[in-house]
């Protein structure tokens, strides 16, 4: 039985992705993607052949990569790929751009507003009052109205064009009509009051947002108001998921040694929440030939496999990577759960993240290797690291980092139970993951936290 068999519990200047990454780094500070604290020794991407795929020796864990270094390696590998593979920016319709990173400045295509408009419902008035009111009012979306003359007013709606020669807009609540149907102001008004002048927000040609800006809902609204139908952005990394294991069921209750597959349903939405486009999810079983065929024919930027990363009789990931001449950048990580995870780069400049088969161990692999790699490929800024004291002590591994699901309660993080490698019960209730250093942390001790994409305020909570 392998580890995965224990699941029961525009015209603007376009930049290439590498330039966008550099600008994002400059805008968001000196820390690199994946940099969540002091670096450990060995801050480099391994050279080709440094780790030989298929080296299944008992001392392999002792050669595993420290957790922080593994995250840094994934981010640097993505930057190298963006530079060498030339992932070109793409033109994306506004309704598909949420969560992307701008690869060209957003420059105003018109004045905003493009004409003088009323900021309030009320009357456009000319000269001093009282005013004679025209019979027909001015509504938003209509052509320019006739000019006003002194002593004249016209009903006007918010957003409507201001008639020429208007002195100010008198709000509805600040005006009254007398017996002769003349309009009087109930308080003093100033010239230009409640008029939004043309170009108040920007002028045609003004830069509204810089390269490297994350596309949020407000960015989409601004782009639309400024005249855009599409934006130039860094494309979403394309990800293919390969689910390995003959023992996995896709429906019904476990029976006869078969278990339900937890990773097939979990990984695609999680990867989408990390900003990826999941192109396919394929179930290959324990079939070395099928795995070889899938790896050599994939056109994805990242291939994610589940299980098969250990040294069992049907663990085919290492031998297959060796067969296709892939370079192992990370072969095991000093983290619990999930230490058999791996990161490889193929000759076609694709990446492969091999996740352990146990569900929580696979989540650890996502947070350790897939998240910094996908974030960097998408030119997203690294999240700012933060800490909170733990409400309770957290047991640590003697030598490895431990990732423990927590819930956030005020100014504390509360560790959750059910955080064994095969368990998802704790993670399903979690807001974040605590990074517990070797030896553990005591109650009340400040501890680094990693937000989960749907629990943070980030735009990565985009599942479409």
C-alpha positions, 0 to 999 in steps of 0.5 A: 500500500502506497502513501496515497492508499491511506486517504480514508482519514491594449496600445500601452507598452506590453511587458513580458512576464519577467519584467512584470515580476521585476516591477511587482517585486519593486512595488511590493518590497524587497522580499521575494515570492515565497520569502516568509522569514529568514532564509536557510543555507543553500539559497539556489536552484539546484543545477541539472543532475544535482538530485537524480530522480529515482534515487530511492535510498534510505537516507533520502530524507536526510537530504531533503530540502528545508521547508523555507528553501523549498518554497524559495526554490519553487518561486525561483524556478518559476521566474527562470521559466517565465524568463526562458519560456517567454510567457507572453502577456495576453489580451483578456476580456474584462469579465475574465480578468479577475485575479490576473496581473496587469502586464501593461499600464492602464491608461485613461482612454477618455476624460472621467467624467467625459462631460460635466455631470450632476452629482445629485438629484435636484435642479440645475440653476443659473444666476441668483434665485428665485428661478423659473423652472422649465417643464421638461427635466434632464435625465442621465444618458440624454444628449446635451440640454439647452443652455440656461439663462439667468433666473432659470432652473431645470430638474436634473438627475444624478449623472445627467449632463449639466446644461451650458451656463449652469451656475450650480446644482441645488439639491432636492432637499435644499429647494422649495417651490412657492405659490407661483411655481418659482424655485427658492434655495433654503440654504446658500449655494456656491458656484459649481456646487454639486457639479462633477466637472469634466476630467475631475477623476482623470484626463485622457492619457493619464496613467491610472494603474501601473504594470503589476497591479492585481486585477480586483473588482474595483480595477475592472470597474475603473477599466470599464469606466476608462473605456476598456473592453479588454486588459493586457495581463499575465496569463493564468498558469495552466495546470493538469492534475494526474490522480494516481492509484488503483485503490481510489473510488470516485463515488459510493462508500469504501469497500473491499480495500478501495477508498474514496478519492479525496484529492480529485475533488479537492485539488482543482478548486484549490489550484483555481483559488491559487490563480491557476487554470486547470485544463484537465483532471485525469485518473491514471491508476498505478500505470507507469506507461500511462504516466509516461505518456501523460507527462510527455504529451502534456502542454500545461505549465504545471503538472500536479501528480497525487501519490507515487512519490515514495519508494513503493513497488507502484510508486512510478513518479521518480522512475518516470521523471528519470526516464524523461530526463527531468531535473529534480529541483526538490526531492523531499522537504523537511516538513510534516506532513508531506515530506515525500513531495517533489518539484521537477522541471522537464526538458520542455520547461514545464514543472511537475509538483509531486504531491504525497497521496495522503490528503493533508500531506498533499495540502502541505505540498500545495502550500510548500511548492505549488503556491509559490510557483503558481504565484510567481508564474502569475506575477502575483506579489508575495503575501506579507508574512504575519504572526499571531500567538497560539492559544495552545502549545503545538507539538513540533517535529524534532527536525522538521517544520510542521504545518498545523491547521488553525482557526483565527479567534481575535488576536490568537490562533487556535490549533485544530485537532485531526491534523494527521497526514491522512486527515482533512477534518481539521483543514476543512474548518481552518482559516490558516496554517501555522508554521511550527518550527522544529521543537514546537511552540509554547502557548502564547508564542508568536507563530508564523501563519499562512492564510488559506486562499479563500479565508484571506482577503486576497483575490485568489478566492476566484473559483471561476 
